[in-house]
Amino acid sequence: MAEINLTLKKQPEFPLEADLISPDILAGKTQTEIKDLDLYLGNKTVKLGDYFEIKGKSGETKDLKIVIDGDLSNVKRIGEKMSAGEIVINGDVGMHVGNRMTGGKITVNGNTDDWAGAMLEGGELLINGNAGNYVGAAYRGFWKGMKDGVIKVSGKIGNEAMLWARNSKGANKWPTLYCGGAGAFLGIHNHGGTIVVDGDVDRCAGADQAWGTIVIKGSVSRKLPSYKKVGEVSEVELPNGEKIKGKFIEYSGDHSVKKETNGRLYIAA
């Protein structure tokens, strides 16, 4: 696999729009061509080489790995719309990392800001730290959020993750989120997304859920009264075939959306 190494040389004064840092864009380019790529910094354009030291050699998109080192907490949109290849970020990263991905893999060895994996359509986003609000969510004004792919967050995520997630049984697309803990309104407006939480969740998980599966291995600070208890189970089978073992109380809901709902919420007994 061809590999390009980028190292942040200096912190940008404003959030740096780095959507061009993607295997789809850097594939087949020389170091000189990569250095000359335009990035947006506020209301002006800058060169990628102004902010990053570049080493390595490019290759085809599917065989290209991009390794980025440094504190990228003020660098946004890395891996936006990428379709193949791999990105490894060694450090914290700013907003919109991996948004609208359709394929490939991004690994963040640090924390991410808001909108990580927003409207993901495929691929895999691994975050070995915490993530901000709106993980895998739909952007404002959109009715369809995460449609496929997997997001795994080792730590805790913020509020309104997986907003408007939507699956497709016919196309075998099962958007799935795994995390260590979550904020409020997890899986709000869920239309088929799968969420598994290892720890605790803040209030109102599954608000306005029409269908989908939410499994919480810890507790929820306040469960919505529009969820009805179905019974107790010792195993939950996810749509992707994975089986989660443990004692859970199964609830159906959100019944404020429709009287008969296919939405399920499982909370550790």
Secondary structure by P-SEA (a helix, b strand, c coil): cbbbbbbbccccccccccccccccccccccaaaaaabbbbcccccccccccccccccccccccbbbbbbccccccccccccccccbbbbcccccccccccccbbbbbbcbbbcccccccccbbbbbbcbbbccccccccccccccccbbbbbbcbbbbcccccbbbbbccccbbbbbbbccccccccccccbbbbbbcbbbcccccccccbbbbbbccccccccccccccccccccccccccccccbbbbbbccccccccccbbbbccc
